[in-house]
């Protein structure tokens, strides 16, 4: 819900939605901070990931999960926690953990460990029978390079296996996977991916503002973005709808943009 009318604001699908998802990364918020987050930004948030292994340590975990669910936000545990269980031969225990906390959304990843891809797809298919699955593609190790054709194959087969969305690895730092070490988008790789995989099936991890701007300019307001800090959800929504300088002209009619940019140019000449 917005506070007043303003023309030329792009349409945003209503929750629950299939595109334009915002995934907030909970890296250890307190119960009070969760309540404050919901009050300020809950309506703009679709899913919440308990980053890496924070669910193991978070105080009042049950209550936090309940608050998210009560406010139409789907929480889930990060893929690193799945990998921690899987590396210890405890996949069945992990499934029981998801049942214990009544989580209908789960992530399968192999960013820190190596899982044969056919085996990963079998895990996705099994988990997808009982819950919605997000699967992450890409390594957390910047030294491991994956060819575009392999990215495409992995994403395609994981979607076929039952993933709801595939997550394009970027880490919470935004400097691996689909990003270069300096944080800029790996344009060649991303263009190759979207030529074969529907963009609405991909959730791009994009913790940095410049990365969010890049994806919004490429795909529009309804691009799926994740690893968003709890205090950056509303700023991201403003980016999506053109209420920040970085995306200001993305949704204005072309004649408006030309006229306003011309006025700015004329002012500079006057100075």
N, C-alpha and C positions, 0 to 999 in steps of 0.2 A: 504494500500500500504506500502510495506517495502522498505528499502533503498538499500539492497544488498541481494544476494543469500546466503543461508545457508542450508545445507542438514539436514535431520532428524528433521524438524520442522513440527509439526502436522497440518493437514489441518483444516482451520477454514471456516465454511460456510460463504458465502457472505450475506450482508444485502440486503433486510430484511430476517431474518432467524428465524427458529423455535426452534433451539437449540443453546447452547453456548451464550445465551443472557447475556449481561452486563447491569444491571440497576444501573444508577448513582442516588444518592440521593441529590437533590438540597435542601439545608437547608437555603436558603436565599441569593444565589449568586446575585451580582449586574449585571446589564446589561453588563457592561464591562467585568466582570468576566466570564459571559456566553460566550461572544465572544472569550475571551482568551481560555476558556475550549474547545470550538468548534475547534479553530485553533490547539490546542495541542492534543486533545483526542476524538474529535467528531467521527472520523472514526471507533473508537473501542467501541462506545457506541450505544446501541440499543434503550433503553427506559430511560426516566428520570422521577423520582417521586418527586413531590413537597412534601417533607416530612411533616408528620402530618398536621398542619394547616397553613403552611407557605404561601400558595397561598392567604390566607386572607390578609396577610401583605406585600407581595413582591411588591416592586416598579416596575413599567413598566411590569406588568404581561403579558399583551397582546403582547408586543414586545419580551419578553423572549420566550413565547410559539411559536411565529412566527419563531424566530431564530432556535429553536430546530427543528421545522417541516421542515424548508427550508434545513436543513442539515441531513435529513433522520433519524431523531430521534423522537420517539413518546413520547410526554410528557403526564403526567396524575397527578391528584391530589391524595394525599395519603389517605389511608383508614380511618384515624382518622377524616379527614374533612367530609367524607361521614357519619361517625358515629355521628359527631356533628350535622349535618343536620337531620339525622334520629332520634336522641334522642329528637329533638325539634319538631317532627312530620312534617318535611319539606322535605320529599323524593321527592315530585313533584317539589319543588323549586330546589332541587339538580339536577334533570334531566334538568331543564331549565338552570341552571348554566353551565352544561356541554355543552349544545347547544350554549349558549352565547359565550363560549370560543372555540367552534368548536373542542371539544376533542372527538376523536374516540376511546380512551382507557380510561377505568375507573376501579377503584378498589372498591370492596365491602368487608368489614371486620367487625368483631365483637370482636376485641381484647380488647376494653375498656368497651363495653356494652354487655348485653346479648340479642341476637336475637334468638328466636326459630329456629332450623335449617331448618325445612320445610319452614319457612317464609323467611329465608335467601336464600334458593334455588329458591323460587318464585321471589325474587328480582333479583337474577342472571339471571333467564330465561327472565324476562321482560326487563332487561337492555341489554341482549345479542341480542335482536331483532334489536337494532339500533347501537350497538357499540361492540367493543371487551372488554371482561371482565376479569379482574384478581380478584380472590377471595383469601383472606388470611385465613389460618387456624392456630389456636393457640391463647393463651391469652398473653397479655402483663404483666399480673400479675404472678410473679414467684411462688406465693403461690397456683395457680390453676394448678393442674396436670391433664393431659388428657391421657387416656390409649391409647396404640398403636392401638387397634381395633377401638377406636373412631376416632383417627386421620385418619385411613384408610377409615372408613365409610364416614366421612365428606369430605375428599378429593375426593373420588370416586363419591359421589352424587353431589358435586359441579361441577365437570367436566361434569357429565351427564346433569346437569342443563344448561350448556352452557359456563362455564368458559374456557378461552383459556389456562391459566395456573393457578395452585394453588400455592400461596405463603406460604412457611413454615416460620412461625413467628420466628424471632430472635431479633427483635428490632434493633435500630441503635446502641445499646450497645453490642449486641451479647451475651446476658446472660440469655435468656428465651427461651421458645418454644423448638426447637430442640437442644438447647445448655444447658449445666449445668450452674449453677451460676458462675463457674470459667471460663466460655467461651469455654470449650472443648465440642466436639460434643457428643450428646446423642446417642452413637453407636447402642445400642440395639433398640431404638425407630426408628432410621433411617433405619436400616436393615429390621425391620418389615414393615415399610412403602413401601420401594422399592421392597419388595417381592410381593406387590399387586398393586402398583401404578407405572406407567411408569415414570422413572426419568426425561425424557424429558418433561413431563407434569408438573414438579415441578420447581419453582424458589425458590432457597434457599437464605434466607437473611443471608449474611455472611460478616459482616463489618470488622472482624479482619483477619489479614494475616494468622494466623495459621488455621483458619476455612476455608479460601479459599484454602490453601494447602491441607487440609484434603479432601475436596470435589473433587479437581482436581485429587488427587491420587486415589480416589475411582471411579470417573466417567470419567476422562480424560479431555482434553482441552475444550470440548464442553458441559460443564455443565452450567446450568443457575444459575447465581449468582447475588444477589441484595444487596441494601443498601451500595453500594460502594461510598466512598468519591470522590469528583471531582478530587482530586490530586492523587488518587490511581488507576485510570482506566488503565493507561499504565503499572504501576507496576503489576497490576493483569494480563494484557495481557501477560507480560513477564513470569509470573508464569504459565499461561495456556500453553505456548509453550516451556517451559523448559529453559528459559534464566535467571533464578535465581537459587541460590544454592539449595533452598528447593525442586525444581522439576527438577533439572539439568539432572538426569539420567532417567527420566520417558519416554523419547522418543528416547534415543540413543539405537542402537542395543545392544543386551545382551553381545556380545563379546567385544564391546567397553567398556561397563560399567565394566565388569570383569577385563579387562586389566588396565583401568585407576584407578580403586580402588586398584588393586594390586600394581601399581606403587606408589600410595600414601602410602600404607602399608609398602612397601619396604623403602620408604624415611624416614618414622618414625623410622624404625629399624636402619637405618644408623645414624640417629641423636642420 
